[in-house]
């Protein structure tokens, strides 16, 4: 009889906390979203250096596996438009298609994540009447934080594009996502 009370108490606590643990991670399934942010591209054209700072946007499609509570594993694809900027005679724009693997840690509705992947990018530069196009495929890395309420999540993130043709390419953004 002395063990009955601890067993009932343990069973009751387990049953009450199990739903909290199983929902501690992000929602599993396909997610779709969009974000806006600030992009920066530093580089050089011949002897002229430039530091472009403009607004851009992204469209996001991903899948969160939700295998383990408290740990988020996902794959994600994104179309990113870094925006257009004109500085003097230079007009510059860059877009990319990105593919990522994400690893995150959830603390209730709040989570932190890191991602790594590859970006297939295209750049258009125009100086006066001379128009050039560059393209490439380079690594991209990111970190961020998210807040999720039911199937809607908001996140803030920083992405660094390791492009060999430019000195620094990065984007900070806020995004809104919906998990189906």
C-alpha positions in Angstrom: 0.0 0.0 0.0 2.9 2.4 0.6 3.9 2.2 -3.1 0.4 2.8 -4.4 0.5 6.6 -3.7 3.9 7.2 -5.5 2.9 5.1 -8.4 -0.4 6.9 -8.9 1.3 10.3 -8.5 4.0 9.4 -11.0 1.5 8.1 -13.5 -0.7 11.2 -13.1 2.3 13.6 -13.6 3.5 11.6 -16.7 0.1 11.7 -18.3 -0.3 15.5 -17.6 3.2 16.4 -18.9 3.3 14.1 -22.0 1.2 16.4 -24.1 3.5 19.3 -23.3 6.6 17.4 -24.3 5.1 16.1 -27.5 4.2 19.7 -28.5 7.4 21.3 -27.4 8.9 21.3 -30.9 7.7 23.1 -34.0 4.7 21.8 -35.9 5.6 18.9 -38.2 4.7 19.0 -41.9 5.0 21.3 -44.9 5.3 25.0 -44.3 5.1 28.0 -46.6 6.1 31.5 -45.9 7.4 34.9 -47.0 9.9 37.3 -45.5 11.3 40.8 -46.0 14.6 42.1 -45.0 17.8 44.1 -45.6 20.5 42.8 -47.8 24.1 43.9 -48.1 26.6 43.2 -50.9 30.2 44.4 -50.8 32.5 43.9 -53.8 34.5 45.4 -56.6 34.1 45.9 -60.3 37.6 46.5 -61.7 39.2 49.2 -59.5 35.8 50.5 -58.2 34.6 49.0 -54.9 30.9 49.2 -53.8 28.9 48.6 -50.7 25.2 48.1 -51.6 22.5 48.1 -49.0 18.9 47.5 -50.0 15.6 45.8 -49.1 14.7 42.4 -50.4 12.2 39.6 -50.0 12.1 35.8 -49.9 9.5 33.1 -50.5 10.0 29.9 -48.5 8.8 26.3 -48.8 10.0 23.6 -46.4 9.2 20.5 -44.5 9.7 20.0 -40.7 10.2 16.4 -39.8 9.3 16.7 -36.0 11.0 13.4 -35.2 12.2 14.2 -31.7 10.5 16.6 -29.2 12.6 19.7 -28.5 14.7 19.2 -31.7 13.6 20.4 -35.1 15.0 18.9 -38.3 13.8 20.4 -41.6 14.6 20.9 -45.2 13.9 24.2 -46.9 14.0 25.9 -50.2 13.7 29.6 -50.9 13.6 32.1 -53.7 15.5 35.3 -52.5 15.4 38.6 -54.3 18.1 40.8 -52.7 16.6 43.9 -54.2 17.9 46.5 -56.7 20.2 49.3 -55.9 21.5 52.2 -58.0 24.7 54.0 -56.9 25.9 56.6 -59.3 26.2 54.9 -62.7 26.0 51.4 -61.2 22.7 49.5 -61.1 22.9 46.1 -59.3 20.5 43.3 -58.5 20.8 39.7 -57.3 18.4 36.8 -57.0 19.0 33.2 -55.8 17.4 29.8 -55.3 18.5 28.4 -52.0 18.3 24.9 -50.5 18.9 24.3 -46.8 19.1 21.7 -44.0 17.9 23.1 -40.7 18.6 22.0 -37.1 16.8 23.7 -34.3 16.1 23.5 -30.6 12.7 24.3 -29.2 11.9 25.7 -25.8 8.1 25.7 -25.8 6.8 28.1 -28.5 10.3 29.7 -28.8 13.2 28.1 -30.8 16.7 28.7 -32.1 18.0 27.3 -35.3 21.0 27.1 -37.6 20.9 26.2 -41.3 23.4 25.4 -44.0 23.0 24.9 -47.7 23.7 26.1 -51.2 22.6 29.1 -53.2 22.3 29.2 -57.0 22.5 33.0 -57.6 22.3 35.4 -60.6 23.6 39.0 -60.5 23.0 41.8 -63.0 25.3 44.7 -63.0 24.9 47.7 -65.3 27.3 50.6 -65.5 26.1 53.1 -68.0 25.2 51.1 -71.2 27.4 48.1 -70.2 25.4 45.3 -68.7 27.0 42.2 -67.3 25.5 39.1 -65.7 27.3 36.8 -63.2 26.0 33.6 -61.8 27.3 30.9 -59.5 26.6 28.3 -56.9 28.0 28.8 -53.4 27.5 27.9 -49.8 25.1 29.8 -47.6 24.7 29.7 -43.8 22.2 31.1 -41.4 21.1 31.4 -37.8 17.8 32.6 -36.3 15.1 32.5 -33.8 11.4 31.7 -34.1 8.2 32.0 -32.2 5.4 29.6 -33.0 1.7 29.7 -32.0 -0.3 26.8 -33.3 0.5 26.5 -37.0 1.8 30.1 -37.5 5.4 31.0 -36.8 7.4 34.2 -37.1 11.1 34.2 -37.3 14.1 36.5 -37.5 17.3 35.3 -39.2 20.7 36.2 -40.5 22.0 34.5 -43.7 25.6 34.7 -45.0 26.2 33.9 -48.6 29.8 32.7 -49.1 30.2 34.0 -52.7 33.6 33.9 -54.2 32.9 36.9 -56.6 32.0 39.3 -53.7 33.5 40.2 -50.4 30.4 40.1 -48.2 26.8 39.1 -49.1 24.3 38.7 -46.3 20.6 39.3 -45.5 18.8 39.9 -42.2 15.1 39.2 -42.4 11.8 38.6 -40.7 9.5 36.0 -42.0 6.0 34.7 -41.4 5.3 30.9 -42.0 2.3 28.7 -41.9 2.5 24.9 -41.4 -0.1 22.8 -43.1 
